């Protein structure tokens, strides 16, 4: 996945093991994670992401949990994706997730 994901999972595993031992040997430190602002996507960019991944509007809609009409509205700049949809589009665009059909 990513270095941040691996770091978080490793930390969660350590906490889980420490809690199983009643907290003995558990050294909790502060973890700082930079969360980037939610990216705004233009209709053209959304269409580029979709075509780059060989997806139809219907398949992208199913993947994101929205309707085909929503994808159409995004691509025609009538509407913009909300936060969670934008995050997923960003992950797809950065090829941090693969879409299996």
C-alpha positions, 0 to 999 in steps of 0.5 A: 500500500503506502508507507503511512498505511504500513506504519499505521498497521504496524502501530495498531498491531503493537497496541493490540499485542500490548493490550493482550498482555494487560498493557505491559511493555506498551510504549505509546508515542504520538504518531503524526500523520499529514492529511492532505486537503481534499482534492477538487476534480474537474469533469475532464479529470474525472473522465481521464481517470475513468478512461485511464482505468478502462472503466465505463461510467456504470462501472466507475459508479458501481465502484464508488457507490454512486449512480451513473447519473452522478458520474455524468453530472461530475464529468459535465461539471454540473456537480462535484464529488463529495469528500469520500468520493474525492478521496477514492478518486484520488487513490484511483488516480494515484494508482494506490488502489486497483480496480478489478473487474 
